[in-house]
Amino acid sequence: MALINDILIIMTVALLTFSTRLFPFLLFGKKQKTPPMLCYLGNILPSSIIAILIIYCLKGINFSHFYAFGPQLTGIIIVSVLHIWKRNNLFSIGVGTVCYMLLLRI
C-alpha cells in the first residue's frame, strides 16, 4: 500500500509542478507582450531574495571571536563577488556553500 501512496504523491506533485510552469504560457501566450511590472519583478527579485537569505542566515551569528563568524563572512564575500562577476545564481551559491562548508571543517 505504501508504494501506491508514494506513486500517487509523486504524480500529484509532478502534475502541480507542471501546471505552475504551464500557467504563465497560458496566461500570456506567445503573441502577447509581457507586462512591464512582471519584467521589473523578474529583474529585481533575484537580488532581493539573495539579500533576504543572507540576512536570515546571519541572524544568529556570534561576533565575539573571528573564528565564530569568519566562515559566514568569507562565504558571503565569495558569493557576492562571484554573483557580481558571473551573474549566475546557482554557480555563486554553490561555490559559496562549498567554501563555507570547507571553512567550517578547517
LUMGU-157184 format. One line per field, with one value per residue (C-alpha): z, x, y; residue in one letter; residue number from 1. Coordinates in Angstrom, 1 decimal. Example, Ala and Ser with C-alpha at 12.3 -4.5 7.8 and 13.67 -1.06 7.14 Angstrom:
Z = 7.8, 7.1
X = 12.3, 13.7
Y = -4.5, -1.1
rofi = A, S
dotor = 1, 2
This chain:
Z = 0.0, 0.7, -2.9, -4.3, -1.9, -3.0, -6.6, -6.1, -4.2, -6.9, -9.7, -7.8, -7.2, -10.8, -12.1, -9.8, -10.7, -14.4, -14.2, -12.4, -15.1, -17.8, -16.3, -17.5, -21.1, -21.0, -19.4, -21.7, -24.8, -27.5, -29.1, -26.0, -24.6, -21.0, -18.8, -17.6, -14.0, -14.4, -16.3, -13.4, -10.8, -12.9, -12.8, -9.1, -7.3, -7.7, -5.9, -3.3, -2.5, -2.1, 0.2, 2.3, 2.5, 3.6, 6.4, 7.5, 7.6, 9.6, 12.3, 14.9, 14.4, 17.4, 16.9, 19.9, 18.0, 14.4, 14.1, 15.1, 12.2, 9.8, 7.7, 7.3, 6.4, 3.9, 2.3, 1.9, 0.3, -2.1, -3.1, -3.6, -5.7, -7.8, -8.4, -9.4, -11.7, -13.3, -12.8, -12.2, -9.0, -9.0, -9.5, -6.9, -4.3, -4.9, -4.8, -1.7, 0.1, -0.7, 0.6, 3.7, 4.5, 3.9, 6.3, 8.9, 8.8, 8.9
X = 0.0, 2.9, 4.1, 0.7, 0.7, 4.2, 3.3, 0.2, 2.1, 4.8, 2.2, 0.3, 3.5, 4.6, 1.2, 1.0, 4.6, 3.9, 0.7, 2.5, 5.1, 2.5, 0.3, 2.4, 2.4, -1.4, -1.9, 0.4, 0.5, 3.2, 1.9, 1.1, 3.8, 4.8, 3.6, 6.3, 5.6, 6.5, 9.7, 10.6, 9.9, 12.0, 14.9, 14.7, 13.6, 16.7, 18.9, 16.3, 15.8, 19.5, 19.7, 16.8, 18.5, 21.8, 20.0, 18.2, 21.4, 23.2, 20.6, 22.2, 25.9, 28.2, 30.6, 32.7, 35.6, 36.6, 36.5, 32.8, 31.8, 34.8, 33.3, 30.0, 31.7, 34.0, 31.1, 29.1, 32.1, 32.7, 29.0, 28.8, 31.9, 31.0, 27.5, 28.7, 31.3, 29.4, 25.7, 24.9, 22.9, 23.4, 27.2, 27.8, 25.6, 27.1, 30.7, 30.0, 28.3, 31.2, 33.7, 31.7, 31.5, 35.2, 35.9, 33.7, 35.8, 39.2
Y = 0.0, 2.4, 2.0, 3.1, 6.1, 7.1, 6.9, 9.0, 11.6, 11.8, 12.0, 14.8, 16.8, 16.3, 17.5, 20.5, 21.5, 21.1, 23.2, 26.0, 26.0, 26.0, 28.7, 31.8, 30.5, 30.0, 33.5, 35.5, 33.3, 33.7, 36.8, 38.9, 41.2, 40.6, 43.4, 45.9, 45.1, 41.4, 42.4, 44.7, 41.9, 39.5, 41.9, 42.9, 39.7, 37.5, 40.0, 40.8, 37.1, 36.6, 39.6, 38.2, 34.8, 36.4, 38.4, 35.3, 33.2, 35.9, 36.5, 34.2, 35.0, 35.3, 38.2, 37.6, 35.8, 35.8, 32.0, 32.2, 34.5, 34.1, 31.3, 33.1, 36.4, 34.6, 32.8, 36.0, 37.7, 34.7, 34.5, 38.3, 38.5, 35.5, 36.8, 40.2, 38.7, 35.7, 36.7, 33.0, 32.3, 28.6, 28.9, 31.6, 30.0, 26.5, 27.7, 29.8, 26.9, 24.6, 27.2, 27.8, 24.1, 23.6, 26.6, 25.1, 21.9, 23.6
rofi = M, A, L, I, N, D, I, L, I, I, M, T, V, A, L, L, T, F, S, T, R, L, F, P, F, L, L, F, G, K, K, Q, K, T, P, P, M, L, C, Y, L, G, N, I, L, P, S, S, I, I, A, I, L, I, I, Y, C, L, K, G, I, N, F, S, H, F, Y, A, F, G, P, Q, L, T, G, I, I, I, V, S, V, L, H, I, W, K, R, N, N, L, F, S, I, G, V, G, T, V, C, Y, M, L, L, L, R, I
dotor = 1, 2, 3, 4, 5, 6, 7, 8, 9, 10, 11, 12, 13, 14, 15, 16, 17, 18, 19, 20, 21, 22, 23, 24, 25, 26, 27, 28, 29, 30, 31, 32, 33, 34, 35, 36, 37, 38, 39, 40, 41, 42, 43, 44, 45, 46, 47, 48, 49, 50, 51, 52, 53, 54, 55, 56, 57, 58, 59, 60, 61, 62, 63, 64, 65, 66, 67, 68, 69, 70, 71, 72, 73, 74, 75, 76, 77, 78, 79, 80, 81, 82, 83, 84, 85, 86, 87, 88, 89, 90, 91, 92, 93, 94, 95, 96, 97, 98, 99, 100, 101, 102, 103, 104, 105, 106
